[in-house]
Structures are given as structure tokens and as C-alpha cells.
Amino acid sequence: MKIANLLNIAWRAISRNKMRTFLTMLGIIIGVAAVIAMLAIGEGSKQSIERQITSMGSNMIMVRPTSNVEGGVRMDNSTIQSLDEEDIIALKKKPQYINAISPVVSMKGQVVNGTYNWSTTIQGVTPEFLFIRSWPLKDGVPFTNQNVKAASKVCLIGVTVMANLFPDGGDVIGKTIRFKKIPFKIIGILSKKGNNSFGQDQDDMILTPITTVQKRILATTYYQYIYASAIDKNSSDSASAEVERVLRKTHRLKETDENDFTVRTQTELANILTSTSSILTILLTVIAGISLVVGGIGIMNIMYVSVTERTKEIGLRMAIGARGIDILIQFLIEAILISMTGGIIGVIIGISATKLVTYFMHWPTLISQSSIFISFLVCFITGVFFGYYPALKASKLDPITALRFE
Amino acid sequence: MSVIVDIKNLKREFIIGDQTVKALDDVSFTINSGEFITIMGSSGSGKTTLLNILGCLEKPTQGTYLLDGTDVSNLSKNELAALRNSKLGFVFQSYNLLPRTSALENVELPLLYNNKISSRERKEKCIKALESVKLSDRIYYLSNQLSGGQQQRVAIARALVNDPVMILADEATGNLDSRTSYEIMMLIQDLNAHGKTIVFVTHERDIAAFSKRTITLKDGRILSDTINKKVSSAKDVLENLPPIIEEPIK
């Protein structure tokens, strides 16, 4: 039997009943469109989170002290003084997977420029910090290791700070601002980074040499954080392990002791943040998938009715020479045609709906090719699966009984 | 003149509950090519069963049936389907056209199940078949746009299109008024005159009068098998009908 002929026969049969065919398709259309849209929205939000994470820095590793128990009292994080220069020296000794390290101390406070003032965070860092956070300057020059040694009163300011302290604009480089009564000379402006994935404004910040904050403001020798950067994306786990190994040594921890610090990699953070979005995507897609299955049951239902309704036609076809297998394939092709056509329309509607969501609600969306491919595959399988049983029933009819069926 | 149908000691039994019903009991006859036979009998006489067997839709319980030299009793279901497709044409009482489908597509149907015919050849054959039933001006009419007589003529075209060795008609005039019946009979006589072998099942005596030979069945046995010495012409009958006021059916 020529497949072209059977396709022809099946096509004629379903186009004879356009309204019914369309209504049958509707279930598939809605199902596929929902799956496509849900996946696109899910993928989009995942991507946007990933983009935000990437904007935080390049393969960043964050170390912060954790509360350890001293005499039964769990100490507050900020009072812990476990990270210090010894750690930095040890880490810099023979790094294998790390290419930049910067300790960080930070404090909140009021910064003043003449009549303007602004509450912000001042972070003491080393020059490598800008590399770790992949944060280029918009204007001016970064401070140097020399500045760090000398505890120079220079600073780099974020764009939010600049906007609030210098609302009138003009050249900011070279001007002096005050923090805790200490004058800082602005030598550079950080480029805009925007909000991080927690909604914090990353541009609301002043960077100065770490020694300046440690010696002139806080009078401390400890660090609040250590930021480091792995040599590449794939070695971020090895880098994190390296940091842990080195710090356990410098902190003289016994085998049985817990770490008195935590090491977080950017990858981990990304995973944590995207996992929520992933779960939501899976959930929504499953719901959309259920509607696809319901659509498939709709096809089965209609094919069943169709077989009964067309019993006489089947009898006639058999009388004039159709074999059982020809009838089976005809009905199977009808079901597949309905589901695949529904799939195509569903994909078009799904893509349009996604575009509308992006346009009107400004949600990030991403239509992946695989989601379209999978939708088609599912449609095909739905057609075969739900069309097979009715088709089998049709092919098993006895021509004489079928012809006499009223 | 070749033998199209050779039936010997044909038996067909149905088992209903614990009873055996003999629908056909020891039936033997032959049909030569170019014959026009009517099979008559009251209901329950076995004529439908005989037609089903002649049409290769059913197999006999006993006996042999050679259709155009092929022994039907040993064939599988699929082989029977192929045989029906190539050697037989069916005309039914209720036309059995596909609804909302053009005359052309209805006539095409048997050829769609035949792989050897290209789509161009198919269309040519269909148009020729529709011409031979005088419906060349109705090729693209949908089946529901045609009158009963026209629908039956489409069905006859469908039976002709695969150039069968025998056309089997089952009460083909049963749903038509007498004038249209005569028109159909005229067409069938015409086809027969062109050499088609026709087996026509009916219970109407005046329809049987148009055939050349009549086999009458009773209780599954052949009651009589007579050659019709005086075949009446459907054309003459039509001409002698009182004129009707409405426009005659084309």
C-alpha cells in the first residue's frame, strides 16, 4: 500500500469534518502552547538569574568566617576573628587553582560631600578585587598595591554613590569626600553593575585600600571576607577545595574539627538560585503536560466515535479491497495528522504567547529549540498512542457486518 | 466465452447457539463472462449469503468456488481483499458513497487501494467511468448534492473503475422509485451489452425480467435456474411510461 495514497485518504477523511477536527485539535493546541510558553518563561527566568550571577564576578569564591562555639556560646559572625593576613599569605604561596585573592572588610556609614550626604557601605579591598568581581572602571584609575601598603586615603565610588553625592554632575575625579571625618580623594568611578540577584544595589558602594579601613577606621587586623577567583569555570570546585585545605591548615584545625569558615563558589550560588526556578518550571510544565495528555484523550475519544460512526464506510472500504492493515494505518494517520497539525498550531500560539508575555509583562523568556522538538515528538507519540486502539478496532471489523451497520 | 464463476457443492452453515443453520445447502452453478444474472428469492432464502460468497467477503463452509480461475477457499483475508480490489465491483442498495465527498473522489476509492495505478492514470480512469454512467457533468458534485439515481450511478462508476470481471449488485434499485430504477436498469443493460458480467440480487420480479438468466433460491437451495427467453428492454419500458410533468432526471 502506498503511504501517499493512505495519507491522501486520511487527509480527505479529516477534512470532511473540519469543525470536529478543529475541536479535537484544540486540546492538543492548548497543551502544546502551554508547554512551550511555560518552558520559555522558566528558561528565561533561569537565564536571567544566571546572567545576574555571572555579573557578580568571574568564577568567584567567597570565604567568610562562621560562628564557632566557644564554651557553649555560639558567637555572632561579625565578632569572629578567624580570617587574617596569615590566611592570605598562605593562599598566595603556591596557588594551584586560584589566580586572584582579595580580603575584604566593610562597614556602613555616612559619607559627606559638602551639603550632600549619603548612607553607604565602604569596603576595604586590594586591587585584585576589581578583577575578581570583573568590575571595570568607568572613569579614573584603580588604586595600587602601593596605596594598600601606605593606607592611602583614596577611593573608588559606585555610580549610586556618585549620583547622591554629586547630584549636579561635573567632574568628580580628584574631589574629596568624607567618611567618619576622614577625607578620601576620589580617583576612579566604578562602572554600573545594577542589582544583584538578591535585589541589592551593587553600585551603592565605596572601595578603598583595605589597610585604610583596617587602620584608620576600624582599628582591626582581621578580615570579614576573603574573595578569590578560580582560574577557570571548571576548576571552581577544585579551587574551593584548595581554599578549604589551606585555611584548615592555617587555622590549625584537627581532623575532627568543623570548619570555622564557609567557602561558597559562584557556581553553588547559581545552582541554589536557579534550583527554585527549575522546580517551578518543572511544576508548570508538568501541569501543561497534563493538559496535553487530556488533549490526547480527546483525540482517542473522537477517533472512537469516528470509528463507530464510519463503520459503514470501513465496511465499504474493505469490500472494495482495503486490507485490515490499510484501515489501521488510515485511522492512525488521521490521529497523527490531527495531533501533529494541532502541534504545529500549538507551537505557533505558544511562541506568540511567549512574545506577548515578554512584550507586556517584561518577563524574560527563552524559547529553546529542544522544547519545540519535544512538543512535536510528544504530539506524534500522542497521536500514535491514542489513535492506535480505535484504529485497531476499525481494522478488526468484519466487512459484512460493517456494511450492514446502521 | 470464459467461465467467470464456477461453484460446486457450495455449503455455508452458521452456528447460532446450539443450532446449525444451513444458509446455503449444496449449491452448484457456473457463470460465463458476459452474462446478466439475477438471483431471486424471499428473505432468508440465502441470496445475501450467496452474494457475500460470490463477493469474496465470506468463505464457504464446504465446496469450491473458482473466481476467474482462482480458488477462493484457500486465500487469506488480505489476499481476498486484493482479489476484491482487482476482480470485483460492488453496487449496494444504499449506494454507500462517502458523505461530503465529490463524485470523483468516491469513484477513485478502489484505485487508491491499488498500488499499480499512478495518480494521473487514476483520474483518467475515474472520468472515463463517470462518463460511462453519464455523469461527466457532475464530477465535482458532492455526494449529498446528487439525487438518489445519480448517487447510484456514481456507485456504479465506482464498481466499474477497476475494470472488474464481474459486477455484484445487491438490491441496487431497492431505494429508488420505479422510473429511476428503470434508468439504472437501462444503464446496467447497457454495460452488459458492452460485455460486463453482472450478478444482480433482487426480490422484484419486474427487475428480474431485464436479465438474461434468473436463479431462484429457496431455503438455501436452488429452486430454479432459468434462461430468460424474452428479455425486456429497460429503454422501451422507460419510453412507454406515462410522461411526467416535472423535469426528468438527467
Interface residues (C-beta under 8 A of the other chain):
Chain A: M1 K2 N5 N8 I9 R12 R16 K312 E313 G315 L316 R317 M318 A319 I320 G321 A322 R323 G324 I325 D326 P399 I400 L403
Chain B: N52 G55 L57 E58 K77 N78 A81 A82 R84 N85 S86 F90 F92 N96 L98 P99 R100 T101 E105 L109 P110 L112 Y113 N114 N115 R158 N162
